[in-house]
Amino acid sequence: MNTDVAALRSRLPEGLIERQPLLWLNPGYDPQADGGTSHLDPALAEVRFARCAGLLRQVFPELQASAGRLISPLVPIPRFRDGMAPSGPAGVWLLKRDDALPVAGSVKARGGFHEVLSLAERIGAEAGVLGDETDRRVLAGPQARAVLGRHTLAVGSTGNLGLGIGLIGAGLGLRAVVHMSADAKEWKKQRLRDRGIEVVEHPGDYAAAVEAGRAIAQADPLMHFVDDERSEALFLGYAAAAHELQEQLRAVGRPVDADHPLFVYLPCGVGGAPGGILYGLKRLFGRHVHGFFVEPTASPCMLVQLACGIERPVSVYDVGLDNRTEADGLAVGLASPLAAPLMASLLSGVFTVDEAIFYADAWRLEELEGIYVEPSAATGLRGPLQVLDTPQGRAYLQRQHLEARMDGATHLVWSTGGALVPEDIRQSFRERGRRLAGAV
Ligand SMILES: *Cc1c(COP(=O)(O)O)cnc(C)c1O
C-alpha cells in the first residue's frame, strides 16, 4: 500500500474498509453552526416556488390538489418502530415521504423542479416573453413553449435525477437527454425511454457519465447541463424542504427546541439532496436539529471526504473501496464539492448500511406500515437505532447533553424514492427483502 493511501486510511473509522456497517461521528460538527455564513439563501427557492405555483398547477395535473405546491406527506411509523425496537426507545418516529413526491416520485423533484423553473424563467426573460412581474403562467403559453422547445436539458444520472429532470422538463416543453453509466440497470433506461426521454450510455461509472454529459452540453449553447455535483439551484430546491417540514411538524404538534431535539436521517449519494435539506433545517432550527447521513458500506463518499479533510477531493476509490452497491442513487464515489464543505460543520455523523439491511427494512416497512419505498430510500430506517443503541450514538447524546431529553425527541427518517418503480421490479425487490429479513 502506498503511503498516501495509508495516511488517508488512518483517518477512517475502523471497519470501514472491511465494509462493516458503522456509525461515524463527525469530529468537525459544530453545534453553533447554522449555515448563516453561507451566501446560499433557501428563500430564493421558496419565493420561486411560490411565484411559479400557478404555472405548475396548470402544467402538471398531479399538482392540482396542492394548488401547485410541491409537498410530500409526513407520517408516523409506530408499527415499524415497535417492530424494530420492542423495548420501545424514547421519542416519536416519523417518515418524510419524498418517495411520494408528485411527478418525479423521488426527492429529486425538489432540486429538479427548482432548477428547471429557474432555467425556464431565464430563457423566457431572454426571449422577452417574461418580465420580473409577469405571471409565470405565461411560460405555458404558445409563444414561450416554442422558445423553450428549442432548448435541451442534459443530465448525468443513475436513475432518479434523470427521470425527475426529464419529466419536469418535458412538462414545460423542454427536451431532455440523460447520460447514464454503463452499469445502469436496463429497466431504468427503459423507464426513461418509455416516457420520451433520450438516453445516452457511457462506459465507466456515474462520475464518468456526468463528465461526458457536461462536455457535450458545453459545446451547445441551447443545451443546459444540470450539474448534480455543483448546482446551487438544485441545492436550494432541496433546502426549501425545511419550511415545509416546519409547517408539518407544527401541524402534528411536534416542537423542535432544547427539550425536543429533532434527529433527521437522510440517504446520501453525492450529498446535494441530503446536504440541501440539512442546510435548510439548520438555518431554521440551529443546534436543535441533528443531521445524520446514511451511505452504503461500499460507497461512503461523504464520510470519506469529511474524515480525510475537505481541502482536496478524496473518493472512496482513493481509500480502496469499490463503490459497488445495488443502492440506486447512492452509488457515488465522490462527494459533491458544493455540499461537502457545508456539511463539514453542520453534519453530526454518517452511518453505513449494507444491502441485507436496507432490502429487509424496505420489506418490513411495507409489511408493517403498508408503505412501499425503493431499497435506497429505506436506508435511513436504521437511523434511530444507530443513535439510541450503539456506543457511538450514546457517546454523541452524552457529548451534546441530550441523554435526559430523548423522551421528547423526534426521529425523522427521510424516505427518498419509490413511486415510479415499476411493479415487476418492486416485486423482485420485495422477494429479496423478505428473504433477507429472515437473516438480519
Ligand atoms: C438521489 C437520491 C438520493 C441522494 O441524493 P444526492 O443528492 O445524490 O445525495 C437518495 N435517495 C434516492 C432514492 C435518490 O434518488
The ligand as an SDF file (V2000), in Angstrom:
LIG
                    3D

 15 15  0  0  0  0  0  0  0  0999 V2000
  -30.5460   10.9440   -5.4290 C   0  0  0  0  0  0  0  0  0  0  0  0
  -31.0430   10.1200   -4.3490 C   0  0  0  0  0  0  0  0  0  0  0  0
  -30.5480   10.2580   -3.0560 C   0  0  0  0  0  0  0  0  0  0  0  0
  -29.4150   11.1500   -2.6350 C   0  0  0  0  0  0  0  0  0  0  0  0
  -29.2760   12.4250   -3.2310 O   0  0  0  0  0  0  0  0  0  0  0  0
  -27.8400   13.0190   -3.5200 P   0  0  0  0  0  0  0  0  0  0  0  0
  -28.0840   14.4250   -3.8890 O   0  0  0  0  0  0  0  0  0  0  0  0
  -27.2350   12.2440   -4.6370 O   0  0  0  0  0  0  0  0  0  0  0  0
  -27.0420   12.8540   -2.2620 O   0  0  0  0  0  0  0  0  0  0  0  0
  -31.1070    9.4400   -2.0830 C   0  0  0  0  0  0  0  0  0  0  0  0
  -32.0720    8.5520   -2.3740 N   0  0  0  0  0  0  0  0  0  0  0  0
  -32.5620    8.4000   -3.6070 C   0  0  0  0  0  0  0  0  0  0  0  0
  -33.6360    7.3880   -3.8460 C   0  0  0  0  0  0  0  0  0  0  0  0
  -32.0720    9.1730   -4.6360 C   0  0  0  0  0  0  0  0  0  0  0  0
  -32.5630    9.0120   -5.8540 O   0  0  0  0  0  0  0  0  0  0  0  0
  1  2  1  0
  2  3  1  0
  2 14  2  0
  3  4  1  0
  3 10  2  0
  4  5  1  0
  5  6  1  0
  6  7  2  0
  6  8  1  0
  6  9  1  0
 10 11  1  0
 11 12  2  0
 12 13  1  0
 12 14  1  0
 14 15  1  0
M  END
$$$$
